[in-house]
């Protein structure tokens, strides 16, 4: 599918009718919009690592972006292209946290929901590795536990529910 075809797709209606008709954003547009404000998680499905890194470096955002790809060769290629590239490793792809760290030397570790220990979070902090649980569900009790877990970031399928938790409990995020 070429970019002209992708531009015709509706990227918003799956989320909420309010966003119906929103086009698929280009990575360039996202980077320009969030530069200086947010960390960007780039999950590589199909892309040339050289072109992707060149784009991110062109925006001077290498320190704001981190990358993950299921294809180990792509992850290795990213590291070879630039030793400072920030990689993410999924803890749940490995027997132990140590195995994930040894394989990728990551700057971010993704955990599966609440399937992590306090000791694992502490170990990440000791090594200056950011911790990031992912949760695609919508149970407020799980989201509250994730907020209170001490993790550095959250990868959520329903981030709008965070506002609901914060307003209902007078809980404020840093």
C-alpha positions as CSV (number, residue, x, y, z in Angstrom):
1,X,0.0,0.0,0.0
2,X,1.5,3.4,-0.9
3,X,1.2,6.6,1.1
4,X,-1.6,8.0,-1.2
5,X,-3.7,5.0,-0.3
6,X,-2.9,5.2,3.4
7,X,-4.0,8.9,3.4
8,X,-7.5,7.8,2.4
9,X,-7.9,5.5,5.4
10,X,-9.9,6.5,8.5
11,X,-7.6,6.3,11.5
12,X,-9.9,7.7,14.1
13,X,-13.4,6.1,14.0
14,X,-12.2,2.9,15.7
15,X,-11.3,4.9,18.7
16,X,-14.3,7.3,19.0
17,X,-16.9,8.7,16.5
18,X,-15.5,12.1,17.3
19,X,-12.3,11.2,15.5
20,X,-14.0,9.8,12.4
21,X,-12.3,10.8,9.2
22,X,-8.9,11.6,10.9
23,X,-6.1,10.6,8.5
24,X,-3.3,8.3,9.4
25,X,-0.5,10.6,10.6
26,X,3.0,10.4,9.0
27,X,5.8,9.8,11.4
28,X,7.3,13.1,10.3
29,X,4.1,14.9,11.4
30,X,4.1,13.1,14.8
31,X,7.8,13.9,15.4
32,X,7.3,17.6,14.6
33,X,4.2,17.8,16.8
34,X,5.7,16.1,19.9
35,X,9.3,17.3,19.8
36,X,10.4,18.6,23.2
37,X,7.2,17.3,24.9
38,X,6.9,13.5,24.7
39,X,8.8,10.3,24.4
40,X,8.0,8.5,21.2
41,X,7.8,4.7,21.0
42,X,8.4,3.5,17.5
43,X,7.4,0.0,16.9
44,X,8.8,-1.2,13.6
45,X,6.6,-3.4,11.5
46,X,8.1,-2.8,8.0
47,X,10.7,-0.1,7.6
48,X,14.3,0.3,6.6
49,X,16.2,1.0,9.8
50,X,18.6,3.3,8.0
51,X,15.8,5.5,6.7
52,X,14.0,5.5,10.0
53,X,17.1,6.5,12.0
54,X,17.9,9.2,9.5
55,X,14.4,10.6,9.9
56,X,14.5,10.6,13.7
57,X,18.1,12.1,13.7
58,X,16.9,14.8,11.2
59,X,14.5,16.0,13.8
60,X,17.2,15.7,16.5
61,X,15.0,13.4,18.5
62,X,17.2,10.3,19.0
63,X,17.1,10.9,22.8
64,X,13.2,11.3,22.7
65,X,12.5,8.1,20.7
66,X,12.9,4.4,21.5
67,X,12.5,1.5,19.1
68,X,11.3,-2.0,19.1
69,X,10.9,-4.6,16.4
70,X,9.9,-8.3,16.7
71,X,12.6,-9.0,14.2
72,X,15.8,-9.4,16.2
73,X,17.9,-8.6,13.1
74,X,16.3,-5.2,12.8
75,X,17.1,-4.5,16.5
76,X,20.7,-5.5,16.0
77,X,20.9,-3.4,12.8
78,X,19.6,-0.3,14.7
79,X,22.3,-0.7,17.3
80,X,25.0,-1.2,14.7
81,X,23.8,1.9,12.8
82,X,24.0,4.1,15.9
83,X,25.3,2.9,19.3
84,X,23.2,5.6,21.0
85,X,19.9,4.4,19.6
86,X,17.4,3.7,22.4
87,X,16.0,0.2,22.3
88,X,13.1,-1.4,24.1
89,X,13.1,-5.1,25.1
90,X,10.0,-7.0,26.2
91,X,10.6,-8.7,29.5
92,X,8.0,-11.3,28.7
93,X,10.0,-12.5,25.7
94,X,12.8,-13.8,28.0
95,X,13.1,-16.2,30.9
96,X,14.5,-13.5,33.1
97,X,15.0,-9.7,33.2
98,X,18.7,-10.3,33.2
99,X,18.4,-12.2,29.8
100,X,16.5,-9.3,28.2
101,X,19.1,-6.8,29.4
102,X,22.0,-8.9,28.3
103,X,20.5,-9.5,24.8
104,X,19.6,-5.9,23.9
105,X,21.3,-3.5,26.4
106,X,17.9,-1.7,26.3
107,X,17.0,1.7,27.6
108,X,13.4,0.6,28.1
109,X,11.9,-2.7,29.4
110,X,8.3,-3.4,28.6
111,X,6.4,-5.6,31.1
112,X,3.1,-7.4,30.5
113,X,0.5,-5.7,32.6
114,X,1.1,-6.3,36.3
115,X,3.4,-9.2,35.7
116,X,6.5,-7.7,37.2
117,X,8.0,-7.5,40.7
118,X,9.1,-4.5,42.7
119,X,12.6,-6.0,42.6
120,X,12.5,-5.9,38.8
121,X,11.5,-2.3,38.7
122,X,14.2,-1.4,41.2
123,X,16.8,-3.3,39.2
124,X,15.8,-1.3,36.1
125,X,16.1,1.9,38.0
126,X,19.6,0.9,39.3
127,X,20.7,0.4,35.7
128,X,19.0,3.6,34.4
129,X,16.5,1.5,32.3
130,X,13.0,2.9,32.1
131,X,10.2,0.5,33.0
132,X,7.0,0.4,30.9
133,X,4.2,-2.0,31.6
134,X,1.7,-2.4,28.8
135,X,-2.0,-2.9,29.4
136,X,-4.7,-3.0,26.7
137,X,-7.6,-3.6,29.0
138,X,-10.0,-1.2,30.7
139,X,-10.3,-2.3,34.3
140,X,-9.9,0.7,36.4
141,X,-8.5,-1.3,39.3
142,X,-5.6,-2.6,37.1
143,X,-4.9,0.9,35.8
144,X,-4.8,2.3,39.3
145,X,-2.3,-0.4,40.3
146,X,-0.2,0.4,37.3
147,X,-0.2,4.1,38.1
148,X,0.8,3.4,41.7
149,X,3.4,0.8,40.7
150,X,6.4,3.1,40.4
151,X,6.9,2.3,36.7
152,X,8.4,5.1,34.6
153,X,5.9,5.0,31.7
154,X,2.7,3.1,30.8
155,X,1.8,1.7,27.3
156,X,-2.0,1.7,27.4
157,X,-4.8,0.7,25.1
158,X,-7.2,3.0,26.9
159,X,-5.2,6.0,28.1
160,X,-8.3,8.2,28.4
161,X,-9.3,6.1,31.5
162,X,-6.4,7.7,33.4
163,X,-8.3,11.0,33.5
164,X,-11.3,9.1,35.0
165,X,-9.1,7.6,37.7
166,X,-7.4,10.9,38.5
167,X,-10.6,12.9,38.8
168,X,-12.5,10.2,40.8
169,X,-9.7,9.7,43.3
170,X,-8.1,13.2,43.4
171,X,-4.9,11.4,42.2
172,X,-2.5,13.5,40.4
173,X,0.2,12.3,38.1
174,X,3.7,13.8,38.0
